[in-house]
Amino acid sequence: MTGTTGMAWWQRARRWRGGAAALAVVVLAVALYPPAHFWGPRPYRHPDGIFGVTRGDFEDDILPHYQLSLPCDVDGLRYANLEDMTGPMGELYLHFTTSRDCLDRILGGFGAVPTQPAVMTPTDAAFPFPASSVPGTFGWSFDADSYLVFQRAGSPVTADVVANEEGADRSVYLRARYGY
């Protein structure tokens, strides 16, 4: 292969290798950081970085530990299970979007009931999620005018749940505590 024919072949081969490398990077990025709805629940980055430990499968171990179930479809599920390595205590943080009916089913099965007052603003003293109580790595922000607020009192699991309307759905933030 000489002259321009050899050069054209070389350029095509180089483009193919470049395209294959770009495809490999995209596949690797999706595998490591999939969209939240792509492969199901996605954990938040642990506030303790690489030293944070979450044991067990989300649906088989973590949800039952906190006496919680998700009996219907939720979208964009993100979670963190902050466990105390010295004992059975732990905190589960969930954020997802779901329909009103599904939220009613989740709260009913979980035993969470509306607080008094049932609607609060993030600036109310009784609002369950002041900015300092949620790890900054989760990116939770409460900038809506008001939220529906629910609580579960019990032993060993207690919980706070806030929800606001996003169109026909509810954006839900839940913190369950085991052993507090």
PyMOL commands that set and color helices and strands:
alter all, ss='L'
color gray80, all
select helices_A, chain A and resi 3-32+49-51+58-65+100-110+131-133+136-138
alter helices_A, ss='H'
color red, helices_A
select strands_A, chain A and resi 42-43+75-83+90-99+113-120+147-152+157-166+169-178
alter strands_A, ss='S'
color yellow, strands_A
deselect
rebuild
show_as cartoon
